[in-house]
Amino acid sequence: MNDYFKSIILQKTGASSLVEKEIIQELWSGYGKIIRVQLENSTLESVVIKHVQLPKRNNHPRGWHTDIGHQRKLKSYKVETIWYQTYSKHSKARLPKCFGVENYQDETLIILEDLDTAGFPLRKQNVEWEDIDRCLEWLAQFHASFLEKTPNGLWDVGTYWHLDTRPQELEVLDDTALKNSAIAIDKKLNDCTFKTFVHGDAKLANFCFSKNGEVAGVDFQYVGGGCGMKDVAYFIGSCLNESDCERLESKILDTYFTHLHKALGKTNEALENEWRALYRVTWADFHRFLKGWSPGHWKINSYSERITAEVIKKL
């Protein structure tokens, strides 16, 4: 990290010195790092730094080395800075506090609360129903916070798989029926009456857990407008196998809407009716992206195929 960014961290945290303690993870395709920084003489023990640097060469894990992908990632980091500067403080759902954002030359620095020291040190690869319930509650609180708000500066349509940002994946999709229905599926979702902000990448890996089961969410590169079902379907697909996705579908939706009405402070039947009907449409939308992007992906299964066929038939 350059000396200028180090000086900004010291300034924003009131620390006298810092040590780059560990790399938490590399950013996708070599666009930088997430680093834990230890602080001296600050009220904060440590902070997490998202340090975005343009890669010297393209290094996409699945071979998608394109300018479209590059521009999408650049916008995603700009969106995330705007999210933290403008919107994050209005979220009812727990997420890291932002202590500062700085742009310098071709690099961006986001200084964030360390959720490990804030009481959310656990990451989970396998979940019990209680964990799913807490994550659905988090999503409901998030969606309630931004219902009917306009995503100025964010993605007009949230999620990283939105059709307009994935023309190449659509072009190589060899499922003809799904390819021919992609625009209609996208339109059905975008034309919903009730819109909120969606997280846009609400996979299990982006939730941090406390020892008593509370959760906090991270990674807001693809936050933008849309139907809350996008987050719910994507989250469920990230942590359950296909038989559990099918078996628990009604329970998942009942649980989410119970949390949503509570977070809104009232029951909104019109919203629930509309969004329930779009749950499987959202599932088909993500299935479209996945089959073009990575045809052998483990998430492509018979449940997804059946749901998608059903959605296409009803269009």
C-alpha positions in Angstrom: 0.0 0.0 0.0 1.4 3.4 -0.9 2.3 6.0 1.7 -0.5 8.3 0.8 -3.1 5.7 1.5 -1.4 4.8 4.8 -1.6 8.5 5.8 -5.3 8.6 5.0 -5.9 5.5 7.2 -4.1 7.1 10.1 -6.0 10.4 9.6 -9.4 8.7 9.4 -8.8 6.4 12.4 -6.7 8.7 14.6 -4.0 6.0 14.9 -0.4 6.8 15.4 0.9 3.9 13.2 -0.4 0.9 11.4 0.7 -2.6 10.4 -0.7 -4.5 7.4 -1.5 -7.7 9.4 -3.0 -10.0 6.8 -4.5 -10.3 3.3 -8.1 -11.5 3.9 -8.6 -12.2 0.2 -7.6 -11.2 -3.3 -10.3 -9.3 -5.3 -11.8 -11.1 -8.2 -9.7 -11.2 -11.4 -6.7 -9.5 -9.7 -8.3 -6.1 -9.0 -6.7 -5.6 -5.6 -6.9 -7.0 -2.1 -8.9 -6.9 1.1 -6.5 -6.4 4.0 -6.7 -6.3 7.8 -4.7 -3.4 9.2 -3.7 -3.3 12.9 -3.8 0.1 14.4 -1.8 1.7 17.3 -3.1 4.3 19.7 -6.6 4.3 18.1 -10.0 3.6 19.6 -10.2 0.9 16.9 -8.1 -2.2 17.3 -8.1 -2.8 13.5 -9.8 -1.9 10.3 -10.4 -3.8 7.0 -9.2 -2.1 3.9 -10.6 -2.7 0.5 -7.8 -1.7 -1.8 -8.8 -1.6 -5.5 -6.0 -1.5 -8.1 -6.3 -2.0 -11.8 -4.7 -5.3 -12.8 -1.6 -5.2 -15.0 -3.0 -8.1 -17.0 -6.4 -9.7 -17.2 -6.7 -12.8 -15.0 -10.3 -14.0 -15.0 -10.6 -17.4 -13.3 -13.0 -18.6 -16.0 -11.4 -17.0 -19.1 -13.8 -14.1 -19.6 -11.1 -11.5 -20.5 -13.2 -8.8 -22.1 -13.5 -5.0 -22.0 -17.2 -5.4 -21.1 -16.1 -7.4 -18.0 -13.4 -4.8 -17.2 -15.8 -1.9 -17.4 -18.4 -3.7 -15.4 -15.9 -4.3 -12.6 -14.7 -0.6 -12.7 -18.3 0.5 -12.3 -18.9 -2.0 -9.5 -16.1 -0.4 -7.4 -17.4 3.1 -8.1 -20.9 1.9 -7.1 -19.5 0.5 -3.9 -17.8 3.8 -2.9 -21.1 5.7 -3.6 -23.0 3.1 -1.6 -20.7 3.5 1.5 -20.6 7.3 1.2 -24.3 7.9 0.6 -26.6 5.0 1.4 -25.0 2.5 3.9 -25.9 4.6 7.0 -29.6 4.2 6.1 -29.5 0.4 6.3 -31.5 -1.4 9.0 -29.5 -4.5 8.3 -26.1 -4.8 10.0 -23.1 -4.0 7.8 -19.6 -2.6 8.3 -19.3 1.1 9.2 -17.3 3.1 6.7 -14.6 5.4 8.0 -13.5 6.8 4.7 -13.2 6.5 1.0 -10.2 7.8 -1.0 -9.3 7.8 -4.7 -5.7 8.3 -5.8 -4.4 7.9 -9.3 -5.9 4.6 -10.5 -6.5 3.2 -7.0 -9.4 3.3 -4.6 -9.3 2.8 -0.8 -12.3 2.0 1.3 -11.7 1.9 5.1 -14.2 -0.3 6.9 -15.1 -1.6 10.3 -13.4 -4.9 11.1 -16.5 -7.1 11.7 -14.3 -9.8 13.3 -13.5 -7.5 16.3 -17.1 -6.1 16.2 -18.4 -9.5 17.1 -18.9 -11.2 13.8 -15.9 -13.5 13.4 -17.5 -16.6 11.9 -17.8 -17.5 8.3 -19.9 -20.6 7.3 -19.8 -23.0 4.5 -22.6 -25.2 5.8 -25.8 -23.8 7.5 -28.6 -24.9 9.7 -32.1 -23.6 9.3 -31.4 -21.0 12.1 -28.6 -19.5 10.0 -30.8 -19.3 6.9 -33.5 -17.7 9.0 -31.1 -15.0 10.2 -29.8 -14.3 6.7 -33.4 -14.0 5.4 -34.1 -11.6 8.2 -31.0 -9.6 7.2 -32.2 -9.5 3.6 -35.7 -8.4 4.7 -34.3 -5.6 6.8 -32.1 -4.5 3.9 -34.9 -4.5 1.4 -37.3 -2.7 3.9 -34.6 0.1 4.3 -34.7 1.0 0.6 -38.2 0.2 -0.6 -39.3 2.6 -3.3 -36.0 4.5 -3.1 -34.2 5.6 -6.3 -30.7 4.1 -6.7 -28.9 7.2 -7.9 -25.2 6.5 -8.5 -25.8 2.7 -7.9 -26.7 0.2 -10.6 -30.1 1.0 -12.1 -30.7 -2.7 -12.0 -28.8 -4.5 -9.3 -27.0 -8.0 -9.3 -23.9 -9.0 -11.2 -25.8 -11.2 -13.6 -28.2 -8.6 -14.9 -28.9 -9.3 -18.6 -27.8 -5.9 -20.0 -24.3 -6.4 -18.5 -24.0 -10.0 -19.7 -24.4 -10.0 -23.6 -21.5 -12.4 -24.2 -22.8 -15.0 -21.8 -26.2 -14.8 -23.5 -24.6 -15.1 -26.9 -22.9 -18.4 -26.1 -25.9 -19.9 -24.2 -26.9 -23.1 -26.0 -30.3 -23.5 -24.3 -32.4 -22.1 -27.2 -35.7 -21.8 -25.3 -34.0 -20.0 -22.4 -32.0 -17.8 -24.8 -35.2 -16.8 -26.6 -37.0 -16.0 -23.3 -34.1 -14.1 -21.6 -35.4 -10.6 -22.6 -39.0 -11.4 -21.5 -37.7 -12.8 -18.1 -35.6 -9.8 -17.6 -38.5 -7.4 -18.5 -40.9 -9.2 -16.1 -38.5 -8.6 -13.2 -37.7 -5.1 -14.1 -41.3 -4.1 -14.6 -42.4 -5.1 -11.1 -44.3 -2.4 -9.2 -42.5 -2.7 -5.9 -38.8 -2.1 -6.1 -36.1 -1.8 -3.5 -32.3 -1.9 -3.5 -30.9 -5.4 -3.8 -27.5 -6.4 -2.4 -26.7 -8.0 -5.7 -24.3 -10.7 -4.6 -26.0 -12.1 -1.4 -24.2 -15.4 -1.3 -23.5 -17.2 2.0 -19.8 -16.2 1.7 -20.8 -12.5 2.0 -22.4 -13.0 5.5 -20.4 -12.8 8.7 -21.9 -14.5 11.8 -21.6 -13.8 15.5 -21.4 -16.6 18.0 -25.0 -16.1 19.0 -26.2 -16.3 15.4 -26.5 -12.7 14.4 -25.4 -11.8 10.9 -23.8 -8.8 9.1 -23.4 -8.5 5.3 -20.5 -7.4 3.2 -19.5 -6.6 -0.4 -21.7 -4.0 -2.1 -20.3 -3.8 -5.6 -23.5 -4.8 -7.3 -26.1 -3.1 -5.1 -28.9 -1.5 -7.2 -32.6 -1.3 -8.0 -34.9 -4.3 -8.3 -37.1 -7.0 -6.8 -36.0 -8.3 -3.5 -36.5 -11.9 -4.7 -33.2 -11.6 -6.6 -31.3 -11.7 -3.3 -33.5 -14.4 -1.7 -33.3 -16.8 -4.6 -29.5 -16.3 -5.1 -28.8 -16.7 -1.4 -30.8 -19.9 -1.2 -29.0 -21.3 -4.3 -25.6 -20.5 -2.6 -26.2 -22.7 0.5 -28.7 -25.4 -0.2 -28.7 -28.5 -2.5 -31.4 -28.9 -5.0 -33.6 -31.2 -3.0 -33.6 -28.8 0.0 -34.2 -25.8 -2.3 -37.4 -27.5 -3.5 -38.5 -29.0 -0.2 -38.1 -25.7 1.8 -39.3 -23.3 -0.9 -42.6 -22.4 0.8 -40.9 -22.2 4.3 -38.2 -19.9 2.8 -40.7 -17.5 1.3 -43.0 -17.6 4.4 -40.0 -16.8 6.6 -38.7 -14.0 4.4 -42.1 -12.2 4.1 -42.7 -12.5 7.9 -39.4 -10.7 8.5 -40.1 -8.2 5.7 -43.5 -7.1 7.1 -42.0 -6.8 10.5 -39.1 -4.7 9.2 -41.6 -2.5 7.3 -43.8 -2.1 10.4 -46.9 -3.2 8.5 -48.2 -6.0 6.3 -47.9 -5.2 2.6 -50.0 -7.9 0.9 -49.7 -6.4 -2.6 -45.9 -6.5 -2.4 -45.9 -10.0 -1.1 -48.2 -11.3 -3.8 -46.1 -9.7 -6.5 -42.7 -10.8 -5.2 -43.8 -14.3 -4.4 -44.8 -14.8 -8.0 -41.4 -13.5 -9.1 -39.3 -15.9 -6.9 -39.1 -18.5 -9.6 -38.8 -15.9 -12.4 -35.7 -14.7 -10.5 -34.4 -18.2 -10.3 -34.8 -18.6 -14.0 -33.0 -15.3 -14.6 -29.9 -16.4 -12.7 -30.1 -19.9 -14.3 -29.8 -18.1 -17.7 -26.6 -16.3 -16.7 -25.1 -19.5 -15.1 -25.7 -21.7 -18.2 -24.0 -19.2 -20.4 -21.1 -18.3 -18.1 -20.2 -21.8 -16.7 -22.3 -24.6 -18.3 -20.8 -27.2 -16.0 -21.4 -25.3 -12.8 -22.7 -27.3 -9.7 -25.7 -25.0 -9.3 -27.2 -26.1 -12.6 -29.5 -28.9 -11.5 -32.9 -30.5 -12.2 -34.7 -28.2 -9.8 -33.4 -25.1 -11.7 -34.2 -26.7 -15.1 -37.8 -27.5 -14.0 -38.5 -24.1 -12.6 -37.0 -22.4 -15.6 -39.1 -24.5 -18.0 -42.2 -23.6 -16.0 -41.4 -19.9 -16.0 -40.8 -19.9 -19.8 -44.1 -21.8 -20.4 -46.0 -19.1 -18.4 -44.5 -16.1 -20.1 
